[in-house]
């Protein structure tokens, strides 16, 4: 009996590690070929390697901190930066290596936790493996290889959902707070906590009610801690949000954004691709509703609404990947015979295309 369990454990670990390794091979190979065939104007981007886009910001924050980089740096929350500073001395003081190692280490941890969460929600081992592979081959999964905070954030949210399964409210409170310190969308976990089975601030005794209440505020507390600290470092208040507003545009009604996006699709505008992705995510919400507990649906719904409530939909694919219930839903949807054979190669091709486009400066991740 123990031998059988060990073999099953070894089998899933091998599959998870293989997904982790193959996705990294695809991304690095794509970067190498993109650099090899890049035009002169594209080499401005390809020459930066793992320091492109937000990864470069995180690496500078690890090296010199917030105050040296100006207001725009404050749109990056400090959870990932803190771990980078801890690891930096262990890799010879190289912030690039520190960020990349953390991103890839937590990617592997994310895949392990994702597998366990699918199993915990009564999914089969095959479904769990498929979910891991779809996350690994997600079109935006190259940021899990670069020095982005996404892998760290997803790992934290998976721990939260595993803790919700056990109704361990203390652990939920701790890791939602850490998620809030890592990305502002960590505050959205409150919706999942309140919608989770067993949550109550009315019944079950004072201690349980208090723990549930604290757990529900964990994410916003993490966000608020960073906001208050940023206020103390700047003459203006709420810089992390005001700077982000300048980049993504002001608040837009998601429904109105979808309607205006139809014109972008018809006119073959590049932004129309983001709208198509948003429509696909809206359809996947139906699968989340039908097959997963309600707190998964609540988290996916509010994540989609927030991601599509801006005029600029750049990085939508990355935000969608971070909201992992969509990946779980895609794995369930792809169990259909006519989809199962195509889902992996299509995902891998999309990963190659988006990696190359981002690495060459044509796509903002």
N, C-alpha and C positions, 0 to 999 in steps of 0.2 A: 504493500500500500504506500509506504513512504517512498519507495523507489519509483512508483508510478507518478506520484506528485512531483518528485524531483525531475523526472523526464519532462513532464508538462511545463514545469517552471523553466527548465533549460530551453525548451522549444520556443516559448514565448519570448524569452530574453534574446535568443538568437534572432528571431524575427524582428524584434524591436531594434536591436543593434544593426541589423542589416538595413532596415529602413533608414536609420540615422546615417549609416555610412554611405549608402547609395545616393541619398539626397545631397550629401556633401560633395560626393564625386561629381554629380551632375552640375552643381553650382560652380565648383572650382574649374571643371573642364570648360563650362560655358564662358566663364570669365577669361580663361586662357585663350580660347578661340576668338572671343570678341576683341581682346587686345591685339591678337595677331592680325585680324582683318579690319581693325578700326581705321576710320579716316582721320586725317590730321586734326580736324576740329573735335573729333570724339576722344582723342588721346588726352585731352584736358581732364576727362573723366576717368578713363581706363587707367591712367597713370597713378591714380589715387588708391587703387587696390581696395583694401578693406576700410578705407577712411572716407568713403563716399557718403553723401547725404547725412542722415541723422547719426550714422555711426561715427562720423568725424566729430560731431558735436559732443557725443558721449565721451569720446576719447580725449577731447580737449578739457572737458569738465573733470575727468579723472586726473588729468595732469595739473591743471591750474585752478580749478574751482569756478564758481559762478561769477564772482565779482569782477574777474579779469576779462570776462567775455561779453559783458553788456546785457541789456534787457532781454534780447532774444534767447539767451541761454536758459532763462528761467521757464521756458515752456517745456523743458525736459525735467521730469521729476527725479528725485535723488536716490530712489531705491537701488537701481542698477549702478549708478555712480558710486554709491557707498561700497558695494561689493567690489567694484573695479579698483577703488583705492586700497582695499584690503589685499587684493591679489597682486597689485602692481609691483610691490617690492619682491614678490616671489618669482617674477618673470623678468628680473633685471631692470625694473623701472620703466618698462615699455607699456604705455597705455593701450596701444593698438592690440598687442598680444593679450593684455589683461581682458579687454572687452571681448575679443573674439573667443578666448578660452571660456569665459563666463557664458557667453551666448550659446556656445556649442555644448558645454557641460549641462546647462539647464535645458537645452533641447532634448538631450538624451533622457534627463529626468522627466521632462514633459511627456515624452513618448511612453515611458514606463507608467506614469500616473494615469495617462489617458487610457491605456490598455486596462488598467485595474478599475477605472471608473466605469468603462463600458461593461466589464464583467459584473461589477457591483450593481449595475442597473439591469441585470438579467439578460445581458447580451451574450451571444455565443463567442467562443474563442476566435472563430473565423471573422465575426463582425468586429471584434476588438482589434484584430490584426489589420483588417481592412481600414478601420478608422485611423490607426497609427500611420499606415502607408499613405492615406489620403492627406493627412496633415503634413507628412514629410514631403509629399510631392505637390502640395498646394502651390498655386502660381506665385504667391508671395512668400514662399518658404525660404527664399534666399536670405531674408532678413534674420532667419534663425541661424544662419551661418555667419553673417556679418555681425558687427558689434552693436546690434540693436537690443532693446530691452524686452522685446516681445516674448522670447523664450522664458525669461525670468518671470514675466507677468503671467503668462499662461500657466506655468508651473504653480504659481501661487493660487490662481483661480481654481485649478484642478484640486489642489489640497483643500480649498474651501468647500467644494462640492462633495469631496470624499468625507469631510468632517460633517457636512450637513446630512449625509447618509446615516452617520452614526449619532447625529444630534449632539455632537460635541461642540457646544456653543462657545466655550472658552477658546478652542482652537479656531473656530470660525471668526471670532472677534480679532484674534491675533493676526491671522493671515489676510483677512479683509483689510485691516489697517495697513499691513505691509503692501498689499496690492494698491491701496490708495496712495501710498508713498512712492509707488513705482510708475503709475500712470493715472491720469485723472479719471479714466473710465473705471478705475477701481471702486469709485463711489456707486456705480451701477449695481455692484454686487448686493447692495442693500435690498434691491427689488427681489433678487433670488432668495435672500435670507428670509424675508418676510413671507414669501410665497412657499417656502419649504415645509414639508410635513413636520409636525411637532412644534412649529413655532407658535408661541403664544405669550402675550404679555398680560393675560387675564387669568388663566388657569395654571395649575401645576405647582403652586407654592411660590413664595417670594423669591427664593434663590433662583429657581428656573426662570421666572419672569424677568428677573434682573439680568441674568446671563443672556437671555434672548434679546432683551433691549440693547445691551451693550454690543452684541453681535450684529444687530441691525444697523448700528451707527459706526461700525468699524471702518468701512470704506470711506465714508465722508470725513471721519476723524483724521484718517491718514492724509487725505487731500487737504483738509483744513490746516493741519500742522505745517505742511509745506507752504501753503498760501500765507499763513501768518509770518513764517520765517522770511519769505520773499518780501513781504511788506516791510519788515524790519531792515532789509538790505537795500531797498529802493525808495526813491522819493515818491513814486506813484504806487498805488495799491493794486492788488490783483493782477500783477504783470503776467503770470503764467497764462491767464485766460485772455487778457487784452491783446497780447502778442499773437496768440493763436487765432484770435478773431481777425486780425489784420491779414493773416496768411490764408485762412480758409473762408473768409467772408463772414458776414453777420448771419444771425439765425434765419433760416428759411423753413417754412412749413414743408415737411417731407412730401406731402401729397402734391403741393404745388411744384416742388422740385422734380418729382417724377413726371408731372405733366410737361414742364418745360424741357425735360430730358428727352421726351419723344421727338421734339423738333431737332435736337442734337443727333439723334439716331437717324432720322430721315435725311438730314443734311450731311451724314457721314462725318460728323465732327468727332474728333478723338475722345472728347468727354462723353460721347454717347456710349462708349464701351463701359464706362463706369456705371452708367444708367442701366445697361443690360445686366451687369453684375448685380446691381441693386434689385432688379426685377427677379433675377434668379434666386437671390437670398429671400425675397418675399415669398416665393413659391416654396422654398425649403422650410419656411416657418410652418407650413401646413404639416410637413413631415414631423417637425419637432413637436407640434401640438398633438398629433395622433400617436406618437410612439415614445415620447419621453415625459418624465414628470413635469408638472406645471411650472416649477421654479426654473427649469431649463428653458421653457418657452418664454417666461417672463424676462429672463436675462437676455435671450436672443432677440426678443422684440424690442426691448429698450435700447439694446446695443445698435440695432439696425436703425431705429428712429434717430438716435443721436448721430450716427455716422452719416445719415442722409439729410440732416437738417442744416447743412452748410451749402453755400453757393458753389464752393470748390470741392469736388468729390475726389480729388487726388488722394491716394493711399487707401481708398475704400477697400481694396482687396486685402490689404494688410489688416485693417480693422476687422474685416469679416473673419479672417483666419484667427484673430485673437479671441473672437466670440466662438469658442470651440463647439457649442451645441450645433452650429451650422455644419461643422465637419462631421459630427456624429450623425446628423440627419442625412448628409450626402452619402455616408457609408450605408445607411439603411436603404436609401433610395436606390443606390447602385446594386442592391442585391437582385434586382430584376435581371433576367437572363440576357436581354438585349443590351443592357448597359454594363454588366459586370465585366465583359471582355474588353470594353473600350475605355473604361474609366481610368485605368493606370496609364496607358500610353498617352491619352489626351491630357491628363494632369501633368505628366512629365514634359510633354511638348510645351504646355502653357508655362511651366516652370522655367524651361530653357528660354522661351521668348521673353518673359518678363524680366528674367535675370539679365539677359543680354541688353534689353531696352534700357533697364535701369543703369547698368554698368557703363553704357555708352552715352548716358545723359538724355535719353529720349522719354523716359518714364520716371515720375517722381514717386518713390515708394513711401 
